[in-house]
Amino acid sequence: MAGNELPQGAPVDPVADPHGAAPHTAAEERAQWRALQGDVEGLADVAAERGRGLLDAARLQAQTYVEQRKSDAAQSVHDLAQTIRNSGRDLGDKPNVRAFFDSAADGLEQLGSSIERRSLGDFYSEAEAFARRAPVAVAVGTFVAGLIAARFIKSSSLPPEAPDGDARDSFRA
């Protein structure tokens, strides 16, 4: 249907108003139809704009949440590195063990700094690149994660109830 056409079945002959007003001509009907189309298009534009606004607000809130979680994760890694470094200091009489603790702490501090400076897009790109480089490792990791999730779900489910009249019911408190 073209933008200025009346819908099929729309009256073209003069129609009497139910409130007793003068009958409408075909030109008046077309004008009313065009006005109605304009109103509907205006409403559609407003709805689309509000939808974009809601989408932008949701995106901003999600980014803020991810940045906060990323900052929390980086701080946790830095705290763990400091704890490991402090544990190594307690082993002052064993230089090889202390060097191991210091090396682990240095690696964790680098990881924490890396988490802080990278964006979510960077993490996604790196994960995608890893999946392309080592698809078998990703498949095995996914399979193992699925097995672990299945075991967790199975162990956390409630045991099935015994049918009425089961002999074990007499021993229950």
N, C-alpha and C positions, 0 to 999 in steps of 0.2 A: 504494500500500500504506500503510495507516495505521501509525502509529508502534509500536503494540503487537501487530500481527498477525504471524503466522508467514508466512514466504515460501511461495509456492505450491509444492506438492510436498513441504513439510516433513512429517515423520512425526508423526502424532497418536497412533498406537497406541504402546504401550510397545515400546521397542527395547532389545535387549540391548547392553551395553557390550562392545566388542571385547576388553577386558582381563578379561572374565569377571565383572564386577560385576553388581549387581542391575539389572533392566530399569528404564528411566526411564518415568515417567508423562507424560501430555500436559501436565500442570501444570508438571512439572519442565522439560520441553522449552521451554515458553513462558517460564519464568523464566530459563533459560539464554539464550534468544533475546533477551530484554529486556536481560540483562546484556551480551551481545555488542553490542547496539545502543548501549548506554550507553558501552561501551568505544570503539566506532567514532566516536561523536559526540565523545567526549573527545579522541581522536586528531585528529579534524578541527579541533576548536577549537585544540588545541596547534599544529597545522600552520598554521592561519590566523594565529595570533598570531606565530609565528616568521616567516611570510611578511611580515607587516606590519612586524616588526622589521627584516628584511632590506631591505625597501623604504625604510623610514625611514633606515637607515644609508646606503644607496646615494644617497638624495636629499641627505642631509647631506654626503656626500663630494663629490657633484657640485656642490653649492652652494659648498663650500669651494674646489674646483678653479676654478670660474668666478670667484669673488671674487679668488683669487690671480692668475689670468690678467688679470682686469680691472685689478687693481692694477699688474701688470707693464706692461700696455698704457698706463695713465695715466702711469707713470714714464717709459716710452719717449717718449711725447709731450712730457712736461716736459723731458726731456733734449734732444730735437730742438729745442724752443723755445729752450733755453739755447744750443745750438750756433748756431742762426740768429742769436740776439741777439749772440753773441760775434763772429760773422762780420760783422755789421753794424757793430760797434764798430771793426773794422779799416778800415772805409771812412769814417773821420772827415772826410775832406776833401770828401765828396759827401753833403750832407745829405738830398737826395731819396732816394737809394738807401738810406741808413741808416734813414730814416723807413719805407721799404718793409719792410726787414728787421725793424725793431721792431714794425711792425704785424702782420707775419706771425707773429712770436714771441708777441705778445699773443694773437692768435687761437688759436695752438696751446696756450698756457697755459690759456686758457678751455676749450678742448676737453678738455685733461687733467683739469682740475678737474671738468668735467661728467661725465667718465667715472668719476671717483672717487666722486662723490656719488650717482650713479644706480644702481639695481638692475637685475638682468637682466630683471625684469618690465617696468621702465620702457623699456628698450631694445626689448623685444618689442612693447610697446604703440605705441611711436613708429614702428617698422617697419611694423606693421599699419596704423596710421593713414596712413602715407605710401603704402602699397600701395593703400589705398582712395581716396586723393586723386589718385594718378597711376598708374593701372593700366597705361597704355601704357608709361610709363617703366620700370616693373617688368618688363613683358613683354620690352621691348627689352633691358634689362640682363640678363635671364635668357637670352635668345637669344644675346647676345654672349658671356656667360660659358660657355654651352654650346659655342659655336664655338671659343673659346680652349681649353676643356678637351679638345675633340675633336682639335684640332691638337697639343696637348701629348701626349695619349695616342698619337696616330698617330706623332709624331716619336720617342717614347720606346720604341716597340715594336721588337722584333728584326726584322731583314730576313728574308724567307722564305728557307729553304734551297733551293739548286738541286737538281734531281733528279740521281740518280746518272748519271754519264757525261756531264755537262754539259761543254762545250768549255772553259768558264772554269776548271774544276777543274785543268787542266794548268798554269795560270799561277799558281796559289796556292802559297804556300810550305808 
